[in-house]
């Protein structure tokens, strides 16, 4: 009967059981004339006063209200699963040419990278296939664990080796993770300096790393009369030919003390600041000083920081099998670590071997200096942006073209 929904019914005046269907627009039009021609005069037909449409409107309104209430109740109960499009930070891999290096077939295979951090949650689906060696220097766990606030170590590892919503920049590496930091009462991650130093030595002596990635740092003490344990362990590593990539620090802005963190201040360390999606230096990225604690001036290619890389709103693996966004020079450090791993895959002759000193690090850092994208006057070091922003393929090509000896 839906086709009769939009007509009016006109009953005969003498027998209301007899109905005529008429256009609603004709109701009341020439009623007297219609009564004459139909033989109803002097009576006139009047349409039935129907309320069907009003009842339907109320019914529909009631159902709509119930549906919204039900949807709200299901949402609050957790029974409704809505899959949202997760954001990505693929722009970072594109900007730094890491995707281009991946397209060329480089994955970091054969390169050993060790991360000193809060640990790693290897139960994350995107990390299930990682070749992993784990060492707990904070507790006594034998299986991988992450002690960090929002699983900081897991976030850093995902940038490097994830296989899921996003793909890590160097998924073919052999990964070592030393848990030396953990969540603290101040809402951050911290650890004892001697524990961090022990973790760095584990990366060198037990894991036999080619690269040590340090998304961490402490404040420089210019009044100290001797080097701290972390700086000493780092110096020992780089003087043995092991590459160390470290975060510049996140104290930029008006409170910046003008110093990169420890052990990023060690000359042969590759020190990394952070940039955003616009290619601008992140406001909290630490500024470097070109005067060392002993009064000597830093020289090329060891001026601080050496390089900047994406580090703002980076998407990576987190706790509870989730994906998180984080910002900091920690994130930027891992992109440089990834690029270096791809470089050492392409040029394994620069990997550390027994008897190595730091001269191969020097020539690879010179190639880095000559291959970055300057964010300031070309050929001039800047205390915030270093020599420029990372370009992985340019770095590899520079080494290929110059074939530096060491």
Secondary structure as the mmCIF struct_conf table of DSSP 4:
data_model
#
loop_
_struct_conf.conf_type_id
_struct_conf.id
_struct_conf.beg_label_comp_id
_struct_conf.beg_label_asym_id
_struct_conf.beg_label_seq_id
_struct_conf.end_label_comp_id
_struct_conf.end_label_asym_id
_struct_conf.end_label_seq_id
HELX_RH_3T_P HELX_RH_3T_P1 UNK A 2 UNK A 4
TURN_TY1_P TURN_TY1_P1 UNK A 5 UNK A 6
STRN STRN1 UNK A 7 UNK A 12
TURN_TY1_P TURN_TY1_P2 UNK A 13 UNK A 14
STRN STRN2 UNK A 15 UNK A 23
HELX_RH_3T_P HELX_RH_3T_P2 UNK A 24 UNK A 26
TURN_TY1_P TURN_TY1_P3 UNK A 27 UNK A 30
HELX_RH_AL_P HELX_RH_AL_P1 UNK A 31 UNK A 38
TURN_TY1_P TURN_TY1_P4 UNK A 39 UNK A 39
TURN_TY1_P TURN_TY1_P5 UNK A 41 UNK A 42
STRN STRN3 UNK A 47 UNK A 47
HELX_RH_AL_P HELX_RH_AL_P2 UNK A 52 UNK A 77
TURN_TY1_P TURN_TY1_P6 UNK A 78 UNK A 78
HELX_RH_AL_P HELX_RH_AL_P3 UNK A 90 UNK A 95
TURN_TY1_P TURN_TY1_P7 UNK A 96 UNK A 97
HELX_RH_AL_P HELX_RH_AL_P4 UNK A 98 UNK A 103
TURN_TY1_P TURN_TY1_P8 UNK A 104 UNK A 105
TURN_TY1_P TURN_TY1_P9 UNK A 109 UNK A 110
STRN STRN4 UNK A 112 UNK A 117
BEND BEND1 UNK A 118 UNK A 118
STRN STRN5 UNK A 119 UNK A 119
TURN_TY1_P TURN_TY1_P10 UNK A 122 UNK A 123
BEND BEND2 UNK A 124 UNK A 124
HELX_RH_3T_P HELX_RH_3T_P3 UNK A 125 UNK A 127
TURN_TY1_P TURN_TY1_P11 UNK A 128 UNK A 129
STRN STRN6 UNK A 132 UNK A 136
BEND BEND3 UNK A 137 UNK A 139
BEND BEND4 UNK A 142 UNK A 143
STRN STRN7 UNK A 146 UNK A 146
BEND BEND5 UNK A 148 UNK A 148
HELX_RH_3T_P HELX_RH_3T_P4 UNK A 149 UNK A 151
HELX_RH_AL_P HELX_RH_AL_P5 UNK A 152 UNK A 161
STRN STRN8 UNK A 163 UNK A 163
BEND BEND6 UNK A 164 UNK A 166
STRN STRN9 UNK A 167 UNK A 167
TURN_TY1_P TURN_TY1_P12 UNK A 169 UNK A 172
BEND BEND7 UNK A 173 UNK A 173
STRN STRN10 UNK A 174 UNK A 179
STRN STRN11 UNK A 182 UNK A 183
TURN_TY1_P TURN_TY1_P13 UNK A 185 UNK A 186
BEND BEND8 UNK A 187 UNK A 188
STRN STRN12 UNK A 189 UNK A 190
HELX_RH_AL_P HELX_RH_AL_P6 UNK A 193 UNK A 205
TURN_TY1_P TURN_TY1_P14 UNK A 206 UNK A 206
BEND BEND9 UNK A 207 UNK A 207
BEND BEND10 UNK A 210 UNK A 210
STRN STRN13 UNK A 211 UNK A 214
STRN STRN14 UNK A 218 UNK A 218
TURN_TY1_P TURN_TY1_P15 UNK A 222 UNK A 223
BEND BEND11 UNK A 225 UNK A 226
HELX_RH_AL_P HELX_RH_AL_P7 UNK A 229 UNK A 238
TURN_TY1_P TURN_TY1_P16 UNK A 239 UNK A 241
STRN STRN15 UNK A 243 UNK A 247
BEND BEND12 UNK A 250 UNK A 250
BEND BEND13 UNK A 253 UNK A 253
TURN_TY1_P TURN_TY1_P17 UNK A 254 UNK A 255
BEND BEND14 UNK A 258 UNK A 258
HELX_LH_PP_P HELX_LH_PP_P1 UNK A 260 UNK A 261
STRN STRN16 UNK A 262 UNK A 262
TURN_TY1_P TURN_TY1_P18 UNK A 263 UNK A 265
BEND BEND15 UNK A 266 UNK A 266
TURN_TY1_P TURN_TY1_P19 UNK A 267 UNK A 268
BEND BEND16 UNK A 269 UNK A 269
STRN STRN17 UNK A 270 UNK A 275
TURN_TY1_P TURN_TY1_P20 UNK A 277 UNK A 278
BEND BEND17 UNK A 279 UNK A 279
HELX_LH_PP_P HELX_LH_PP_P2 UNK A 280 UNK A 280
STRN STRN18 UNK A 281 UNK A 281
HELX_LH_PP_P HELX_LH_PP_P3 UNK A 282 UNK A 282
TURN_TY1_P TURN_TY1_P21 UNK A 283 UNK A 284
BEND BEND18 UNK A 285 UNK A 285
HELX_LH_PP_P HELX_LH_PP_P4 UNK A 286 UNK A 288
BEND BEND19 UNK A 290 UNK A 290
STRN STRN19 UNK A 291 UNK A 291
TURN_TY1_P TURN_TY1_P22 UNK A 293 UNK A 294
BEND BEND20 UNK A 295 UNK A 295
HELX_LH_PP_P HELX_LH_PP_P5 UNK A 296 UNK A 296
STRN STRN20 UNK A 297 UNK A 297
HELX_LH_PP_P HELX_LH_PP_P6 UNK A 298 UNK A 298
TURN_TY1_P TURN_TY1_P23 UNK A 300 UNK A 301
BEND BEND21 UNK A 304 UNK A 305
STRN STRN21 UNK A 307 UNK A 310
BEND BEND22 UNK A 312 UNK A 313
STRN STRN22 UNK A 314 UNK A 317
HELX_RH_3T_P HELX_RH_3T_P5 UNK A 319 UNK A 321
STRN STRN23 UNK A 323 UNK A 326
BEND BEND23 UNK A 328 UNK A 328
HELX_RH_AL_P HELX_RH_AL_P8 UNK A 329 UNK A 346
TURN_TY1_P TURN_TY1_P24 UNK A 347 UNK A 347
HELX_RH_3T_P HELX_RH_3T_P6 UNK A 348 UNK A 350
BEND BEND24 UNK A 351 UNK A 351
TURN_TY1_P TURN_TY1_P25 UNK A 354 UNK A 355
BEND BEND25 UNK A 358 UNK A 358
HELX_RH_AL_P HELX_RH_AL_P9 UNK A 359 UNK A 369
TURN_TY1_P TURN_TY1_P26 UNK A 370 UNK A 371
BEND BEND26 UNK A 372 UNK A 372
STRN STRN24 UNK A 373 UNK A 373
BEND BEND27 UNK A 375 UNK A 377
TURN_TY1_P TURN_TY1_P27 UNK A 378 UNK A 379
STRN STRN25 UNK A 382 UNK A 382
TURN_TY1_P TURN_TY1_P28 UNK A 383 UNK A 385
STRN STRN26 UNK A 386 UNK A 386
TURN_TY1_P TURN_TY1_P29 UNK A 387 UNK A 387
STRN STRN27 UNK A 389 UNK A 389
HELX_RH_AL_P HELX_RH_AL_P10 UNK A 392 UNK A 402
#
